[in-house]
Amino acid sequence: SPEALDALGWGYIQVGQLSKGESFLLRSLANGETSLAHLHLAQLVMMQKDYEKALGHLRIAEELSKDQNTLDRINALKDDIRKTQVSTGQ
């Protein structure tokens, strides 16, 4: 299921296996887009300093989101990205 693949991907990212985690997140999205998979992928690409790509994933996550908690997480990450962009001049 997309949710199980997302959970596996996010788990791998949390333990530092970014490539393996990304692979599972992409498989998750291929099996069905979810707001959490896009949120997690946004967090991953933010780690890689690809802020515009992260914001793109967050826009999709926001459209798919069904609960306020996820929306709050999305907005917090958007704020973090914007602050980082301002401080680095990007």
C-alpha positions as CSV (number, residue, x, y, z in Angstrom):
1,S,0.0,0.0,0.0
2,P,1.2,3.6,-0.5
3,E,1.0,4.2,3.2
4,A,3.2,1.2,4.1
5,L,5.8,2.2,1.4
6,D,5.8,5.7,2.7
7,A,6.3,4.5,6.3
8,L,9.2,2.3,5.2
9,G,10.7,5.2,3.1
10,W,10.5,7.7,6.0
11,G,12.0,5.1,8.4
12,Y,15.0,4.6,6.1
13,I,15.4,8.4,5.9
14,Q,15.3,8.7,9.6
15,V,18.2,6.3,10.0
16,G,20.3,8.0,7.3
17,Q,19.6,5.7,4.4
18,L,18.4,8.5,2.1
19,S,18.7,6.8,-1.2
20,K,16.8,3.7,0.0
21,G,14.2,6.0,1.7
22,E,13.7,8.0,-1.5
23,S,13.2,4.8,-3.5
24,F,10.4,3.7,-1.1
25,L,8.8,7.2,-1.1
26,L,8.8,7.2,-4.9
27,R,7.3,3.7,-5.0
28,S,4.6,5.0,-2.5
29,L,3.7,7.8,-4.8
30,A,3.6,5.5,-7.9
31,N,1.0,3.3,-6.0
32,G,-1.1,6.2,-4.9
33,E,-0.4,9.8,-4.0
34,T,-0.8,10.7,-0.3
35,S,-0.2,13.9,1.5
36,L,2.3,12.3,3.9
37,A,4.4,10.8,1.1
38,H,4.7,14.2,-0.5
39,L,5.4,15.8,2.8
40,H,8.2,13.3,3.5
41,L,9.6,13.7,0.0
42,A,9.6,17.5,0.6
43,Q,11.6,17.0,3.8
44,L,14.1,14.8,1.9
45,V,14.6,17.2,-0.9
46,M,14.9,20.1,1.6
47,M,17.8,18.2,3.2
48,Q,19.4,18.1,-0.3
49,K,18.8,21.9,-0.5
50,D,16.4,21.7,-3.4
51,Y,13.9,24.2,-1.9
52,E,11.8,24.8,-5.0
53,K,11.2,21.1,-5.5
54,A,10.3,20.8,-1.8
55,L,7.8,23.6,-2.1
56,G,6.3,21.8,-5.1
57,H,5.8,18.6,-3.1
58,L,4.3,20.7,-0.3
59,R,1.8,22.3,-2.6
60,I,0.6,18.8,-3.7
61,A,0.6,17.6,-0.1
62,E,-1.6,20.5,0.9
63,E,-4.1,19.7,-1.9
64,L,-4.3,16.0,-0.8
65,S,-4.3,16.7,3.0
66,K,-7.5,15.7,4.8
67,D,-6.6,16.8,8.4
68,Q,-5.4,19.9,10.2
69,N,-2.4,18.2,11.8
70,T,-0.9,17.4,8.4
71,L,-1.7,20.9,7.2
72,D,0.1,22.4,10.2
73,R,3.2,20.2,9.5
74,I,3.1,21.4,5.8
75,N,2.9,25.0,6.8
76,A,5.7,24.7,9.3
77,L,8.0,23.2,6.7
78,K,7.0,25.9,4.2
79,D,8.0,28.5,6.8
80,D,11.3,26.7,7.5
81,I,12.1,26.6,3.7
82,R,11.3,30.3,3.3
83,K,13.4,31.3,6.3
84,T,16.3,29.2,4.9
85,Q,15.9,30.8,1.5
86,V,16.0,34.3,2.9
87,S,19.0,33.5,5.1
88,T,21.0,31.9,2.2
89,G,19.8,34.4,-0.4
90,Q,18.2,31.8,-2.6
